[in-house]
Amino acid sequence: MARSGSRLIYDCEACGAQFGKWSGQCPDCNGWNTLAERSPSLARGLRSGPGVSLPRPVTLASVRAGQVERTRIGLSELDRVLGGGLVPGSVVLLGGEPGIGKSTLALQCSALVAVSQRTLYVSGEESLEQLGLRARRMELEHAEVPAMAENRLELVLAAADQEACQFLVVDSIQALYSERVESSPGSISQIRECADQLIRFAKRSGTALLLIGHVTKEGVLAGPKLLEHLVDTVLYFEGDSGSRYRLVRAFKNRFGAVNEVGVFAMTDRGLKVVSNPSAIFLSRGRVDKPGSMVMVTQEGTRPLLVEVQALVDGSSLANPRRLCVGLDGNRLGMLLAVLHRHGGIALAGHDVFINVAGGVRVTETAADVAMVAAVASSHFDRVIPSDTACFGELGLSGEIRPVQKGEERLAEAAKLGFKRALIPQANRIRKPPAGLEIVPLRTVSDLLEQIDTP
């Protein structure tokens, strides 16, 4: 127990809240036995007086911002997600499930950047022998990448300063610990201290920093809000364990657009860039079949074509099942209500299953038209031609609303050989791409008329 009068505080290892005394349950997150003891450093007050210069605010109009010089990694998909490459002094956080390929991507980035810049790869979880085996498997054994297996933050910072590295990789932030904090590695207090010192080093020295973060059982970064607020860019590594394709998605980026997606293919020699991701998410040799509809989604600045599949079947349950994979399940219930009210299609006694082929997750409302068309096609057992694409948002009153970047979506559909596009009336353009027929839609009734119903 702490002595009376000691300046100990207690951090919750689950949510990061701080308290002046220990208790068995955290009052903030209700977690049991999560409070850990920590000795805070004494804060030094700012003293004013003769010889002390205080910072003065300046107007933004007087600030002359120069052109940001980026360093291209060499993986076109990752460079595009980052906004054009690495920015000196920027901090990038890469998270993902175990075994998804975070360390593989980090090692490839280190090998590519090491050609033109001084690089340091720090592994807190693997030995140098394990790193060497991975490098040989990826045919990177001849890459001039300085590496070290170390967990102590102070030694990592000293080595990075001595090497004068311009690109620093830390794998992972949860494996590091600082001697200034009396808690185990991976705790909230350790992550806060290590991340703070690393970020200050990156900003002071102009070193581009790549941090690898663990993901909890809930699918979020360990210490999520703490790390996401501190860093400049947050990337998530996504992918199905049974698929060879991986997605790198930007959820925060101070130097580029958010919601950008990079597509990679996992091979025995590492990750390979997929130059045409729309082709891999569409089934090869697609045939006309009920319950299938191709939509054009927008991931950041890139239009992407994916196949939305639906299966409607009679149900003997009191509460029919509604299942969505890759789409918002709550939105499916709303669309079925709109389809009943304004389209006259009652599915109260049917199970409805929706899936996005290829393991892609679509979050934008432009998928509404594709979901409704696929459901109606499966319900009536009528075929939508495989050379037809669509996009659009469906309102509660049955109107089909426009979406952003409609012209770019149409250009992507035409480039992949589609002949027909079902789009909102407000997204209609004067000069559609050559060979693409535009079918404008105003209401859900107009959409149902395009499906060959009895």
Secondary structure, DSSP 4 states (H G I P E B T S, - for coil): -PPTT---EEEETTT--EESS--SB-TTT--BT-EEEE-PPPPPPPP-STT-PPP----GGG--PPPPP-B--S-HHHHHHHTSSBPTT-EEEEEE-TTSSHHHHHHHHHHHHTTTS-EEEEESSS-HHHHHHHHHHTT-TT----EEE--BHHHHHHHHHHHT-SEEEEE-GGG-B-TTS-S-TTSHHHHHHHHHHHHHHHHHHT-EEEEEE-B-TTSSBSSHHHHHHHSSEEEEEE--TT-SEEEEEEEEETTS-SS-EEEEEEETTEEEE-S-HHHHHSPTT----BTEEEEEEEETTEEEEEEEEEEEEE--SSS--EEEESS-HHHHHHHHHHHHHHH----TTEEEEEEETTS----SGGGHHHHHHHHHHHHHT-BPPTTEEE--EE-TTSBEEP-S-HHHHHHHHHHTT--EEEEEGGG--SSPPTT-EEEEE-BHHHHHHTS---
